[in-house]
Amino acid sequence: MVILDTNAILRFILRDNQAMEDEVKLLLSSNACFIPVEVVAEIVYVLSKIYVVERNVIAKTISDITKLSSVTVAQKDVVLHSLDVFASTTFDFVDCLLIGYSKEQQYSVFTFDRKLQR
């Protein structure tokens, strides 16, 4: 299994470097690939803060990647729930992950953040 880093996935999503995009496509077509939660969080950050992509577009794009047969995403249920929350709120993605862990893994979240407490 090959771990995909943020830069590789961004090249695949953004299609801004044809050679790199082609390498990632080849890798996806011929290998089992793994995306850690930390990489998902960094992708969300870069797309939202650097490229100013709309939240719902980010959520759909990453969700679509999780559906690729060659891709395994760590804590997929948590990530997908977090992406749904991210698309429909103004929470930072890390807060969305906490909500995802709370809903999907039944973890309780201890926070002083009043917005997140709701």
C-alpha positions as CSV (number, residue, x, y, z in Angstrom):
1,M,0.0,0.0,0.0
2,V,1.2,3.5,-0.9
3,I,0.5,6.5,1.4
4,L,-0.5,9.5,-0.6
5,D,0.6,12.9,0.7
6,T,-1.2,16.2,0.5
7,N,0.8,17.4,-2.5
8,A,0.1,14.4,-4.6
9,I,-3.6,14.6,-3.9
10,L,-3.6,18.3,-4.6
11,R,-2.0,17.8,-8.0
12,F,-4.7,15.2,-8.8
13,I,-7.5,17.6,-7.6
14,L,-6.2,20.9,-9.0
15,R,-4.8,19.5,-12.3
16,D,-2.2,22.3,-12.2
17,N,0.8,20.1,-13.2
18,Q,0.0,17.6,-15.9
19,A,3.1,15.4,-15.3
20,M,2.4,15.1,-11.6
21,E,-1.3,14.5,-12.2
22,D,-0.5,11.7,-14.6
23,E,1.9,10.1,-12.1
24,V,-0.9,10.2,-9.4
25,K,-3.4,8.7,-11.9
26,L,-1.0,5.9,-12.8
27,L,-0.4,5.2,-9.1
28,L,-4.1,5.2,-8.4
29,S,-4.8,2.8,-11.2
30,S,-2.1,0.3,-10.2
31,N,-1.7,0.4,-6.4
32,A,-3.7,0.3,-3.3
33,C,-3.4,3.8,-1.8
34,F,-3.9,5.1,1.7
35,I,-4.9,8.6,2.8
36,P,-4.4,9.4,6.5
37,V,-6.8,11.7,8.3
38,E,-4.0,14.3,8.8
39,V,-3.6,14.5,5.0
40,V,-7.3,15.1,4.6
41,A,-7.2,17.9,7.1
42,E,-4.2,19.5,5.3
43,I,-6.0,19.2,1.9
44,V,-9.1,20.9,3.3
45,Y,-6.9,23.7,4.8
46,V,-4.9,24.3,1.6
47,L,-8.0,24.2,-0.7
48,S,-10.0,26.6,1.6
49,K,-7.3,29.0,2.7
50,I,-4.8,29.1,-0.2
51,Y,-7.0,28.3,-3.2
52,V,-10.3,29.7,-1.7
53,V,-12.4,26.8,-2.9
54,E,-16.0,26.7,-1.6
55,R,-16.6,24.5,1.3
56,N,-19.2,22.3,-0.4
57,V,-16.9,21.8,-3.4
58,I,-14.1,20.7,-1.1
59,A,-16.3,18.3,0.7
60,K,-17.6,16.8,-2.6
61,T,-14.2,16.5,-4.1
62,I,-12.7,14.7,-1.2
63,S,-15.8,12.5,-0.8
64,D,-15.4,11.5,-4.4
65,I,-11.8,10.5,-3.9
66,T,-12.8,8.3,-1.0
67,K,-15.0,6.4,-3.4
68,L,-12.2,5.3,-5.7
69,S,-11.7,1.6,-5.4
70,S,-7.9,1.9,-5.0
71,V,-8.2,4.4,-2.1
72,T,-8.5,3.6,1.6
73,V,-9.1,6.6,3.9
74,A,-8.3,6.3,7.6
75,Q,-11.4,6.6,9.7
76,K,-13.5,7.0,6.5
77,D,-16.8,7.2,8.4
78,V,-15.4,10.0,10.6
79,V,-13.9,11.8,7.6
80,L,-17.1,11.7,5.5
81,H,-19.2,12.9,8.4
82,S,-16.7,15.7,9.1
83,L,-16.9,16.7,5.4
84,D,-20.7,16.9,5.6
85,V,-20.4,19.2,8.7
86,F,-17.7,21.3,7.0
87,A,-19.8,21.8,4.0
88,S,-22.8,23.0,6.0
89,T,-21.2,25.1,8.8
90,T,-18.4,27.6,9.4
91,F,-16.5,25.3,11.7
92,D,-12.8,24.8,11.1
93,F,-12.2,21.3,9.7
94,V,-10.4,20.1,12.9
95,D,-13.6,21.0,14.8
96,C,-15.6,19.1,12.2
97,L,-13.3,16.1,12.8
98,L,-14.1,16.3,16.5
99,I,-17.8,16.3,15.7
100,G,-17.3,13.4,13.3
101,Y,-15.5,11.4,16.0
102,S,-18.3,12.2,18.4
103,K,-21.1,11.1,16.1
104,E,-19.4,8.2,14.4
105,Q,-17.3,6.7,17.2
106,Q,-19.5,7.9,20.1
107,Y,-16.6,9.8,21.7
108,S,-17.3,12.7,24.0
109,V,-15.6,16.0,23.2
110,F,-14.3,18.2,26.0
111,T,-14.0,21.8,24.9
112,F,-14.3,25.4,26.1
113,D,-15.3,26.5,22.6
114,R,-19.0,27.5,23.1
115,K,-19.8,27.2,19.4
116,L,-18.5,23.6,19.4
117,Q,-20.3,22.8,22.6
118,R,-23.6,23.3,20.8
